[in-house]
Amino acid sequence: MVFERTWEEAGSVFAALGQVAVDCLTGPDRMPSEGEALIDWMAAN
């Protein structure tokens, strides 16, 4: 399911911002705070 909303451009694979945020929130070390910052950015933009 995590690959359903990906796309490829110029040889790089991109993921949906929501998926990136969830991955960050469940990651180790400072990843959860980066996920929260991403969610804050998403809400503001």
mmCIF entry with sequence, helices, sheets and N, C-alpha, C, O atoms, coordinates in Angstrom:
data_MODEL
# 
_entry.id   MODEL 
# 
_entity.id                         1 
_entity.type                       polymer 
_entity.pdbx_number_of_molecules   1 
# 
_entity_poly.entity_id                      1 
_entity_poly.type                           'polypeptide(L)' 
_entity_poly.nstd_linkage                   no 
_entity_poly.nstd_monomer                   no 
_entity_poly.pdbx_seq_one_letter_code       MVFERTWEEAGSVFAALGQVAVDCLTGPDRMPSEGEALIDWMAAN 
_entity_poly.pdbx_seq_one_letter_code_can   MVFERTWEEAGSVFAALGQVAVDCLTGPDRMPSEGEALIDWMAAN 
_entity_poly.pdbx_strand_id                 A 
# 
loop_
_entity_poly_seq.entity_id 
_entity_poly_seq.num 
_entity_poly_seq.mon_id 
_entity_poly_seq.hetero 
1 1  MET n 
1 2  VAL n 
1 3  PHE n 
1 4  GLU n 
1 5  ARG n 
1 6  THR n 
1 7  TRP n 
1 8  GLU n 
1 9  GLU n 
1 10 ALA n 
1 11 GLY n 
1 12 SER n 
1 13 VAL n 
1 14 PHE n 
1 15 ALA n 
1 16 ALA n 
1 17 LEU n 
1 18 GLY n 
1 19 GLN n 
1 20 VAL n 
1 21 ALA n 
1 22 VAL n 
1 23 ASP n 
1 24 CYS n 
1 25 LEU n 
1 26 THR n 
1 27 GLY n 
1 28 PRO n 
1 29 ASP n 
1 30 ARG n 
1 31 MET n 
1 32 PRO n 
1 33 SER n 
1 34 GLU n 
1 35 GLY n 
1 36 GLU n 
1 37 ALA n 
1 38 LEU n 
1 39 ILE n 
1 40 ASP n 
1 41 TRP n 
1 42 MET n 
1 43 ALA n 
1 44 ALA n 
1 45 ASN n 
# 
_struct_asym.id          A 
_struct_asym.entity_id   1 
# 
loop_
_struct_conf.conf_type_id 
_struct_conf.id 
_struct_conf.pdbx_PDB_helix_id 
_struct_conf.beg_label_comp_id 
_struct_conf.beg_label_asym_id 
_struct_conf.beg_label_seq_id 
_struct_conf.pdbx_beg_PDB_ins_code 
_struct_conf.end_label_comp_id 
_struct_conf.end_label_asym_id 
_struct_conf.end_label_seq_id 
_struct_conf.pdbx_end_PDB_ins_code 
_struct_conf.beg_auth_comp_id 
_struct_conf.beg_auth_asym_id 
_struct_conf.beg_auth_seq_id 
_struct_conf.end_auth_comp_id 
_struct_conf.end_auth_asym_id 
_struct_conf.end_auth_seq_id 
_struct_conf.pdbx_PDB_helix_class 
_struct_conf.details 
_struct_conf.pdbx_PDB_helix_length 
HELX_P HELX_P1 AA1 LEU A 17 ? LEU A 25 ? LEU A 17 LEU A 25 1 ? 9  
HELX_P HELX_P2 AA2 MET A 31 ? ALA A 44 ? MET A 31 ALA A 44 1 ? 14 
# 
_struct_conf_type.id          HELX_P 
_struct_conf_type.criteria    ? 
_struct_conf_type.reference   ? 
# 
_struct_sheet.id               AA1 
_struct_sheet.type             ? 
_struct_sheet.number_strands   2 
_struct_sheet.details          ? 
# 
_struct_sheet_order.sheet_id     AA1 
_struct_sheet_order.range_id_1   1 
_struct_sheet_order.range_id_2   2 
_struct_sheet_order.offset       ? 
_struct_sheet_order.sense        anti-parallel 
# 
loop_
_struct_sheet_range.sheet_id 
_struct_sheet_range.id 
_struct_sheet_range.beg_label_comp_id 
_struct_sheet_range.beg_label_asym_id 
_struct_sheet_range.beg_label_seq_id 
_struct_sheet_range.pdbx_beg_PDB_ins_code 
_struct_sheet_range.end_label_comp_id 
_struct_sheet_range.end_label_asym_id 
_struct_sheet_range.end_label_seq_id 
_struct_sheet_range.pdbx_end_PDB_ins_code 
_struct_sheet_range.beg_auth_comp_id 
_struct_sheet_range.beg_auth_asym_id 
_struct_sheet_range.beg_auth_seq_id 
_struct_sheet_range.end_auth_comp_id 
_struct_sheet_range.end_auth_asym_id 
_struct_sheet_range.end_auth_seq_id 
AA1 1 TRP A 7  ? GLU A 9  ? TRP A 7  GLU A 9  
AA1 2 SER A 12 ? PHE A 14 ? SER A 12 PHE A 14 
# 
loop_
_atom_site.group_PDB 
_atom_site.id 
_atom_site.type_symbol 
_atom_site.label_atom_id 
_atom_site.label_alt_id 
_atom_site.label_comp_id 
_atom_site.label_asym_id 
_atom_site.label_entity_id 
_atom_site.label_seq_id 
_atom_site.pdbx_PDB_ins_code 
_atom_site.Cartn_x 
_atom_site.Cartn_y 
_atom_site.Cartn_z 
_atom_site.occupancy 
_atom_site.B_iso_or_equiv 
_atom_site.pdbx_formal_charge 
_atom_site.auth_seq_id 
_atom_site.auth_comp_id 
_atom_site.auth_asym_id 
_atom_site.auth_atom_id 
_atom_site.pdbx_PDB_model_num 
ATOM 1   N N  . MET A 1 1  ? 0.817  -1.192 0.000   1.00 0.00 ? 1  MET A N  1 
ATOM 2   C CA . MET A 1 1  ? 0.000  0.000  0.000   1.00 0.00 ? 1  MET A CA 1 
ATOM 3   C C  . MET A 1 1  ? 0.867  1.265  0.000   1.00 0.00 ? 1  MET A C  1 
ATOM 4   O O  . MET A 1 1  ? 0.478  2.279  -0.581  1.00 0.00 ? 1  MET A O  1 
ATOM 5   N N  . VAL A 1 2  ? 2.025  1.214  0.640   1.00 0.00 ? 2  VAL A N  1 
ATOM 6   C CA . VAL A 1 2  ? 2.839  2.432  0.727   1.00 0.00 ? 2  VAL A CA 1 
ATOM 7   C C  . VAL A 1 2  ? 3.364  2.877  -0.630  1.00 0.00 ? 2  VAL A C  1 
ATOM 8   O O  . VAL A 1 2  ? 3.753  4.034  -0.790  1.00 0.00 ? 2  VAL A O  1 
ATOM 9   N N  . PHE A 1 3  ? 3.381  1.979  -1.606  1.00 0.00 ? 3  PHE A N  1 
ATOM 10  C CA . PHE A 1 3  ? 3.899  2.333  -2.925  1.00 0.00 ? 3  PHE A CA 1 
ATOM 11  C C  . PHE A 1 3  ? 2.809  2.778  -3.899  1.00 0.00 ? 3  PHE A C  1 
ATOM 12  O O  . PHE A 1 3  ? 3.108  3.119  -5.043  1.00 0.00 ? 3  PHE A O  1 
ATOM 13  N N  . GLU A 1 4  ? 1.549  2.780  -3.459  1.00 0.00 ? 4  GLU A N  1 
ATOM 14  C CA . GLU A 1 4  ? 0.442  3.115  -4.350  1.00 0.00 ? 4  GLU A CA 1 
ATOM 15  C C  . GLU A 1 4  ? 0.479  4.561  -4.823  1.00 0.00 ? 4  GLU A C  1 
ATOM 16  O O  . GLU A 1 4  ? 0.105  4.841  -5.962  1.00 0.00 ? 4  GLU A O  1 
ATOM 17  N N  . ARG A 1 5  ? 0.916  5.475  -3.984  1.00 0.00 ? 5  ARG A N  1 
ATOM 18  C CA . ARG A 1 5  ? 0.890  6.893  -4.348  1.00 0.00 ? 5  ARG A CA 1 
ATOM 19  C C  . ARG A 1 5  ? 2.291  7.433  -4.606  1.00 0.00 ? 5  ARG A C  1 
ATOM 20  O O  . ARG A 1 5  ? 2.558  8.610  -4.360  1.00 0.00 ? 5  ARG A O  1 
ATOM 21  N N  . THR A 1 6  ? 3.172  6.598  -5.090  1.00 0.00 ? 6  THR A N  1 
ATOM 22  C CA . THR A 1 6  ? 4.509  7.060  -5.446  1.00 0.00 ? 6  THR A CA 1 
ATOM 23  C C  . THR A 1 6  ? 4.541  7.399  -6.924  1.00 0.00 ? 6  THR A C  1 
ATOM 24  O O  . THR A 1 6  ? 3.684  6.965  -7.694  1.00 0.00 ? 6  THR A O  1 
ATOM 25  N N  . TRP A 1 7  ? 5.543  8.182  -7.313  1.00 0.00 ? 7  TRP A N  1 
ATOM 26  C CA . TRP A 1 7  ? 5.753  8.473  -8.723  1.00 0.00 ? 7  TRP A CA 1 
ATOM 27  C C  . TRP A 1 7  ? 7.243  8.622  -8.956  1.00 0.00 ? 7  TRP A C  1 
ATOM 28  O O  . TRP A 1 7  ? 8.011  8.883  -8.030  1.00 0.00 ? 7  TRP A O  1 
ATOM 29  N N  . GLU A 1 8  ? 7.633  8.455  -10.191 1.00 0.00 ? 8  GLU A N  1 
ATOM 30  C CA . GLU A 1 8  ? 9.038  8.523  -10.548 1.00 0.00 ? 8  GLU A CA 1 
ATOM 31  C C  . GLU A 1 8  ? 9.260  9.679  -11.510 1.00 0.00 ? 8  GLU A C  1 
ATOM 32  O O  . GLU A 1 8  ? 8.474  9.917  -12.427 1.00 0.00 ? 8  GLU A O  1 
ATOM 33  N N  . GLU A 1 9  ? 10.354 10.386 -11.272 1.00 0.00 ? 9  GLU A N  1 
ATOM 34  C CA . GLU A 1 9  ? 10.714 11.508 -12.132 1.00 0.00 ? 9  GLU A CA 1 
ATOM 35  C C  . GLU A 1 9  ? 12.236 11.610 -12.162 1.00 0.00 ? 9  GLU A C  1 
ATOM 36  O O  . GLU A 1 9  ? 12.879 11.678 -11.114 1.00 0.00 ? 9  GLU A O  1 
ATOM 37  N N  . ALA A 1 10 ? 12.792 11.621 -13.331 1.00 0.00 ? 10 ALA A N  1 
ATOM 38  C CA . ALA A 1 10 ? 14.241 11.754 -13.533 1.00 0.00 ? 10 ALA A CA 1 
ATOM 39  C C  . ALA A 1 10 ? 15.027 10.717 -12.735 1.00 0.00 ? 10 ALA A C  1 
ATOM 40  O O  . ALA A 1 10 ? 16.107 11.008 -12.221 1.00 0.00 ? 10 ALA A O  1 
ATOM 41  N N  . GLY A 1 11 ? 14.479 9.507  -12.636 1.00 0.00 ? 11 GLY A N  1 
ATOM 42  C CA . GLY A 1 11 ? 15.187 8.418  -11.977 1.00 0.00 ? 11 GLY A CA 1 
ATOM 43  C C  . GLY A 1 11 ? 15.036 8.377  -10.465 1.00 0.00 ? 11 GLY A C  1 
ATOM 44  O O  . GLY A 1 11 ? 15.595 7.483  -9.830  1.00 0.00 ? 11 GLY A O  1 
ATOM 45  N N  . SER A 1 12 ? 14.298 9.313  -9.859  1.00 0.00 ? 12 SER A N  1 
ATOM 46  C CA . SER A 1 12 ? 14.061 9.323  -8.417  1.00 0.00 ? 12 SER A CA 1 
ATOM 47  C C  . SER A 1 12 ? 12.610 8.952  -8.144  1.00 0.00 ? 12 SER A C  1 
ATOM 48  O O  . SER A 1 12 ? 11.717 9.337  -8.899  1.00 0.00 ? 12 SER A O  1 
ATOM 49  N N  . VAL A 1 13 ? 12.372 8.207  -7.069  1.00 0.00 ? 13 VAL A N  1 
ATOM 50  C CA . VAL A 1 13 ? 11.022 7.820  -6.684  1.00 0.00 ? 13 VAL A CA 1 
ATOM 51  C C  . VAL A 1 13 ? 10.577 8.738  -5.549  1.00 0.00 ? 13 VAL A C  1 
ATOM 52  O O  . VAL A 1 13 ? 11.307 8.946  -4.580  1.00 0.00 ? 13 VAL A O  1 
ATOM 53  N N  . PHE A 1 14 ? 9.367  9.285  -5.684  1.00 0.00 ? 14 PHE A N  1 
ATOM 54  C CA . PHE A 1 14 ? 8.809  10.203 -4.704  1.00 0.00 ? 14 PHE A CA 1 
ATOM 55  C C  . PHE A 1 14 ? 7.615  9.563  -4.016  1.00 0.00 ? 14 PHE A C  1 
ATOM 56  O O  . PHE A 1 14 ? 6.898  8.761  -4.614  1.00 0.00 ? 14 PHE A O  1 
ATOM 57  N N  . ALA A 1 15 ? 7.405  9.925  -2.745  1.00 0.00 ? 15 ALA A N  1 
ATOM 58  C CA . ALA A 1 15 ? 6.274  9.411  -1.967  1.00 0.00 ? 15 ALA A CA 1 
ATOM 59  C C  . ALA A 1 15 ? 5.357  10.556 -1.584  1.00 0.00 ? 15 ALA A C  1 
ATOM 60  O O  . ALA A 1 15 ? 5.775  11.714 -1.567  1.00 0.00 ? 15 ALA A O  1 
ATOM 61  N N  . ALA A 1 16 ? 4.108  10.237 -1.277  1.00 0.00 ? 16 ALA A N  1 
ATOM 62  C CA . ALA A 1 16 ? 3.140  11.229 -0.817  1.00 0.00 ? 16 ALA A CA 1 
ATOM 63  C C  . ALA A 1 16 ? 3.591  11.805 0.525   1.00 0.00 ? 16 ALA A C  1 
ATOM 64  O O  . ALA A 1 16 ? 4.146  11.087 1.357   1.00 0.00 ? 16 ALA A O  1 
ATOM 65  N N  . LEU A 1 17 ? 3.352  13.097 0.732   1.00 0.00 ? 17 LEU A N  1 
ATOM 66  C CA . LEU A 1 17 ? 3.773  13.742 1.976   1.00 0.00 ? 17 LEU A CA 1 
ATOM 67  C C  . LEU A 1 17 ? 3.169  13.081 3.209   1.00 0.00 ? 17 LEU A C  1 
ATOM 68  O O  . LEU A 1 17 ? 3.834  12.968 4.239   1.00 0.00 ? 17 LEU A O  1 
ATOM 69  N N  . GLY A 1 18 ? 1.920  12.644 3.113   1.00 0.00 ? 18 GLY A N  1 
ATOM 70  C CA . GLY A 1 18 ? 1.292  11.959 4.245   1.00 0.00 ? 18 GLY A CA 1 
ATOM 71  C C  . GLY A 1 18 ? 2.040  10.699 4.633   1.00 0.00 ? 18 GLY A C  1 
ATOM 72  O O  . GLY A 1 18 ? 2.215  10.414 5.817   1.00 0.00 ? 18 GLY A O  1 
ATOM 73  N N  . GLN A 1 19 ? 2.480  9.949  3.644   1.00 0.00 ? 19 GLN A N  1 
ATOM 74  C CA . GLN A 1 19 ? 3.235  8.727  3.920   1.00 0.00 ? 19 GLN A CA 1 
ATOM 75  C C  . GLN A 1 19 ? 4.583  9.057  4.544   1.00 0.00 ? 19 GLN A C  1 
ATOM 76  O O  . GLN A 1 19 ? 5.027  8.371  5.464   1.00 0.00 ? 19 GLN A O  1 
ATOM 77  N N  . VAL A 1 20 ? 5.225  10.087 4.056   1.00 0.00 ? 20 VAL A N  1 
ATOM 78  C CA . VAL A 1 20 ? 6.512  10.508 4.619   1.00 0.00 ? 20 VAL A CA 1 
ATOM 79  C C  . VAL A 1 20 ? 6.330  10.927 6.072   1.00 0.00 ? 20 VAL A C  1 
ATOM 80  O O  . VAL A 1 20 ? 7.148  10.580 6.924   1.00 0.00 ? 20 VAL A O  1 
ATOM 81  N N  . ALA A 1 21 ? 5.267  11.670 6.362   1.00 0.00 ? 21 ALA A N  1 
ATOM 82  C CA . ALA A 1 21 ? 5.005  12.108 7.733   1.00 0.00 ? 21 ALA A CA 1 
ATOM 83  C C  . ALA A 1 21 ? 4.803  10.913 8.661   1.00 0.00 ? 21 ALA A C  1 
ATOM 84  O O  . ALA A 1 21 ? 5.372  10.876 9.752   1.00 0.00 ? 21 ALA A O  1 
ATOM 85  N N  . VAL A 1 22 ? 4.006  9.943  8.243   1.00 0.00 ? 22 VAL A N  1 
ATOM 86  C CA . VAL A 1 22 ? 3.772  8.753  9.061   1.00 0.00 ? 22 VAL A CA 1 
ATOM 87  C C  . VAL A 1 22 ? 5.075  7.984  9.275   1.00 0.00 ? 22 VAL A C  1 
ATOM 88  O O  . VAL A 1 22 ? 5.348  7.524  10.383  1.00 0.00 ? 22 VAL A O  1 
ATOM 89  N N  . ASP A 1 23 ? 5.865  7.846  8.241   1.00 0.00 ? 23 ASP A N  1 
ATOM 90  C CA . ASP A 1 23 ? 7.147  7.157  8.377   1.00 0.00 ? 23 ASP A CA 1 
ATOM 91  C C  . ASP A 1 23 ? 8.044  7.882  9.371   1.00 0.00 ? 23 ASP A C  1 
ATOM 92  O O  . ASP A 1 23 ? 8.724  7.247  10.176  1.00 0.00 ? 23 ASP A O  1 
ATOM 93  N N  . CYS A 1 24 ? 8.045  9.209  9.315   1.00 0.00 ? 24 CYS A N  1 
ATOM 94  C CA . CYS A 1 24 ? 8.861  9.983  10.258  1.00 0.00 ? 24 CYS A CA 1 
ATOM 95  C C  . CYS A 1 24 ? 8.357  9.807  11.690  1.00 0.00 ? 24 CYS A C  1 
ATOM 96  O O  . CYS A 1 24 ? 9.153  9.612  12.609  1.00 0.00 ? 24 CYS A O  1 
ATOM 97  N N  . LEU A 1 25 ? 7.046  9.876  11.882  1.00 0.00 ? 25 LEU A N  1 
ATOM 98  C CA . LEU A 1 25 ? 6.476  9.772  13.229  1.00 0.00 ? 25 LEU A CA 1 
ATOM 99  C C  . LEU A 1 25 ? 6.802  8.448  13.900  1.00 0.00 ? 25 LEU A C  1 
ATOM 100 O O  . LEU A 1 25 ? 6.886  8.381  15.126  1.00 0.00 ? 25 LEU A O  1 
ATOM 101 N N  . THR A 1 26 ? 6.985  7.404  13.120  1.00 0.00 ? 26 THR A N  1 
ATOM 102 C CA . THR A 1 26 ? 7.260  6.083  13.695  1.00 0.00 ? 26 THR A CA 1 
ATOM 103 C C  . THR A 1 26 ? 8.742  5.735  13.655  1.00 0.00 ? 26 THR A C  1 
ATOM 104 O O  . THR A 1 26 ? 9.120  4.611  13.983  1.00 0.00 ? 26 THR A O  1 
ATOM 105 N N  . GLY A 1 27 ? 9.581  6.677  13.259  1.00 0.00 ? 27 GLY A N  1 
ATOM 106 C CA . GLY A 1 27 ? 11.013 6.424  13.151  1.00 0.00 ? 27 GLY A CA 1 
ATOM 107 C C  . GLY A 1 27 ? 11.746 6.639  14.462  1.00 0.00 ? 27 GLY A C  1 
ATOM 108 O O  . GLY A 1 27 ? 11.159 7.109  15.436  1.00 0.00 ? 27 GLY A O  1 
ATOM 109 N N  . PRO A 1 28 ? 13.029 6.297  14.492  1.00 0.00 ? 28 PRO A N  1 
ATOM 110 C CA . PRO A 1 28 ? 13.838 6.434  15.700  1.00 0.00 ? 28 PRO A CA 1 
ATOM 111 C C  . PRO A 1 28 ? 14.414 7.845  15.860  1.00 0.00 ? 28 PRO A C  1 
ATOM 112 O O  . PRO A 1 28 ? 14.315 8.682  14.963  1.00 0.00 ? 28 PRO A O  1 
ATOM 113 N N  . ASP A 1 29 ? 15.008 8.075  17.012  1.00 0.00 ? 29 ASP A N  1 
ATOM 114 C CA . ASP A 1 29 ? 15.758 9.294  17.324  1.00 0.00 ? 29 ASP A CA 1 
ATOM 115 C C  . ASP A 1 29 ? 14.909 10.541 17.104  1.00 0.00 ? 29 ASP A C  1 
ATOM 116 O O  . ASP A 1 29 ? 13.830 10.661 17.685  1.00 0.00 ? 29 ASP A O  1 
ATOM 117 N N  . ARG A 1 30 ? 15.378 11.472 16.274  1.00 0.00 ? 30 ARG A N  1 
ATOM 118 C CA . ARG A 1 30 ? 14.654 12.734 16.092  1.00 0.00 ? 30 ARG A CA 1 
ATOM 119 C C  . ARG A 1 30 ? 13.629 12.690 14.958  1.00 0.00 ? 30 ARG A C  1 
ATOM 120 O O  . ARG A 1 30 ? 13.024 13.711 14.630  1.00 0.00 ? 30 ARG A O  1 
ATOM 121 N N  . MET A 1 31 ? 13.434 11.531 14.366  1.00 0.00 ? 31 MET A N  1 
ATOM 122 C CA . MET A 1 31 ? 12.472 11.422 13.268  1.00 0.00 ? 31 MET A CA 1 
ATOM 123 C C  . MET A 1 31 ? 11.054 11.841 13.676  1.00 0.00 ? 31 MET A C  1 
ATOM 124 O O  . MET A 1 31 ? 10.396 12.525 12.892  1.00 0.00 ? 31 MET A O  1 
ATOM 125 N N  . PRO A 1 32 ? 10.547 11.467 14.862  1.00 0.00 ? 32 PRO A N  1 
ATOM 126 C CA . PRO A 1 32 ? 9.189  11.912 15.219  1.00 0.00 ? 32 PRO A CA 1 
ATOM 127 C C  . PRO A 1 32 ? 9.049  13.441 15.246  1.00 0.00 ? 32 PRO A C  1 
ATOM 128 O O  . PRO A 1 32 ? 8.018  13.968 14.830  1.00 0.00 ? 32 PRO A O  1 
ATOM 129 N N  . SER A 1 33 ? 10.059 14.148 15.722  1.00 0.00 ? 33 SER A N  1 
ATOM 130 C CA . SER A 1 33 ? 9.956  15.608 15.732  1.00 0.00 ? 33 SER A CA 1 
ATOM 131 C C  . SER A 1 33 ? 10.003 16.162 14.314  1.00 0.00 ? 33 SER A C  1 
ATOM 132 O O  . SER A 1 33 ? 9.377  17.184 14.031  1.00 0.00 ? 33 SER A O  1 
ATOM 133 N N  . GLU A 1 34 ? 10.731 15.507 13.424  1.00 0.00 ? 34 GLU A N  1 
ATOM 134 C CA . GLU A 1 34 ? 10.729 15.928 12.020  1.00 0.00 ? 34 GLU A CA 1 
ATOM 135 C C  . GLU A 1 34 ? 9.375  15.660 11.388  1.00 0.00 ? 34 GLU A C  1 
ATOM 136 O O  . GLU A 1 34 ? 8.906  16.450 10.568  1.00 0.00 ? 34 GLU A O  1 
ATOM 137 N N  . GLY A 1 35 ? 8.741  14.551 11.761  1.00 0.00 ? 35 GLY A N  1 
ATOM 138 C CA . GLY A 1 35 ? 7.397  14.263 11.275  1.00 0.00 ? 35 GLY A CA 1 
ATOM 139 C C  . GLY A 1 35 ? 6.396  15.297 11.742  1.00 0.00 ? 35 GLY A C  1 
ATOM 140 O O  . GLY A 1 35 ? 5.536  15.720 10.970  1.00 0.00 ? 35 GLY A O  1 
ATOM 141 N N  . GLU A 1 36 ? 6.495  15.711 12.999  1.00 0.00 ? 36 GLU A N  1 
ATOM 142 C CA . GLU A 1 36 ? 5.604  16.745 13.519  1.00 0.00 ? 36 GLU A CA 1 
ATOM 143 C C  . GLU A 1 36 ? 5.825  18.071 12.791  1.00 0.00 ? 36 GLU A C  1 
ATOM 144 O O  . GLU A 1 36 ? 4.866  18.776 12.475  1.00 0.00 ? 36 GLU A O  1 
ATOM 145 N N  . ALA A 1 37 ? 7.085  18.409 12.526  1.00 0.00 ? 37 ALA A N  1 
ATOM 146 C CA . ALA A 1 37 ? 7.382  19.645 11.782  1.00 0.00 ? 37 ALA A CA 1 
ATOM 147 C C  . ALA A 1 37 ? 6.798  19.574 10.376  1.00 0.00 ? 37 ALA A C  1 
ATOM 148 O O  . ALA A 1 37 ? 6.289  20.573 9.869   1.00 0.00 ? 37 ALA A O  1 
ATOM 149 N N  . LEU A 1 38 ? 6.864  18.412 9.744   1.00 0.00 ? 38 LEU A N  1 
ATOM 150 C CA . LEU A 1 38 ? 6.291  18.254 8.413   1.00 0.00 ? 38 LEU A CA 1 
ATOM 151 C C  . LEU A 1 38 ? 4.773  18.423 8.445   1.00 0.00 ? 38 LEU A C  1 
ATOM 152 O O  . LEU A 1 38 ? 4.197  19.067 7.568   1.00 0.00 ? 38 LEU A O  1 
ATOM 153 N N  . ILE A 1 39 ? 4.130  17.843 9.456   1.00 0.00 ? 39 ILE A N  1 
ATOM 154 C CA . ILE A 1 39 ? 2.679  17.984 9.585   1.00 0.00 ? 39 ILE A CA 1 
ATOM 155 C C  . ILE A 1 39 ? 2.308  19.446 9.820   1.00 0.00 ? 39 ILE A C  1 
ATOM 156 O O  . ILE A 1 39 ? 1.327  19.931 9.257   1.00 0.00 ? 39 ILE A O  1 
ATOM 157 N N  . ASP A 1 40 ? 3.073  20.148 10.639  1.00 0.00 ? 40 ASP A N  1 
ATOM 158 C CA . ASP A 1 40 ? 2.828  21.573 10.862  1.00 0.00 ? 40 ASP A CA 1 
ATOM 159 C C  . ASP A 1 40 ? 2.947  22.347 9.552   1.00 0.00 ? 40 ASP A C  1 
ATOM 160 O O  . ASP A 1 40 ? 2.132  23.223 9.265   1.00 0.00 ? 40 ASP A O  1 
ATOM 161 N N  . TRP A 1 41 ? 3.968  22.019 8.762   1.00 0.00 ? 41 TRP A N  1 
ATOM 162 C CA . TRP A 1 41 ? 4.160  22.690 7.468   1.00 0.00 ? 41 TRP A CA 1 
ATOM 163 C C  . TRP A 1 41 ? 2.990  22.394 6.540   1.00 0.00 ? 41 TRP A C  1 
ATOM 164 O O  . TRP A 1 41 ? 2.491  23.280 5.846   1.00 0.00 ? 41 TRP A O  1 
ATOM 165 N N  . MET A 1 42 ? 2.557  21.122 6.536   1.00 0.00 ? 42 MET A N  1 
ATOM 166 C CA . MET A 1 42 ? 1.429  20.732 5.680   1.00 0.00 ? 42 MET A CA 1 
ATOM 167 C C  . MET A 1 42 ? 0.163  21.497 6.060   1.00 0.00 ? 42 MET A C  1 
ATOM 168 O O  . MET A 1 42 ? -0.596 21.912 5.184   1.00 0.00 ? 42 MET A O  1 
ATOM 169 N N  . ALA A 1 43 ? -0.072 21.689 7.372   1.00 0.00 ? 43 ALA A N  1 
ATOM 170 C CA . ALA A 1 43 ? -1.253 22.408 7.835   1.00 0.00 ? 43 ALA A CA 1 
ATOM 171 C C  . ALA A 1 43 ? -1.189 23.890 7.434   1.00 0.00 ? 43 ALA A C  1 
ATOM 172 O O  . ALA A 1 43 ? -2.209 24.499 7.112   1.00 0.00 ? 43 ALA A O  1 
ATOM 173 N N  . ALA A 1 44 ? 0.010  24.452 7.457   1.00 0.00 ? 44 ALA A N  1 
ATOM 174 C CA . ALA A 1 44 ? 0.170  25.865 7.136   1.00 0.00 ? 44 ALA A CA 1 
ATOM 175 C C  . ALA A 1 44 ? 0.127  26.134 5.630   1.00 0.00 ? 44 ALA A C  1 
ATOM 176 O O  . ALA A 1 44 ? -0.175 27.246 5.197   1.00 0.00 ? 44 ALA A O  1 
ATOM 177 N N  . ASN A 1 45 ? 0.431  25.105 4.845   1.00 0.00 ? 45 ASN A N  1 
ATOM 178 C CA . ASN A 1 45 ? 0.490  25.292 3.408   1.00 0.00 ? 45 ASN A CA 1 
ATOM 179 C C  . ASN A 1 45 ? -0.595 24.504 2.716   1.00 0.00 ? 45 ASN A C  1 
ATOM 180 O O  . ASN A 1 45 ? -0.699 24.541 1.490   1.00 0.00 ? 45 ASN A O  1 
# 
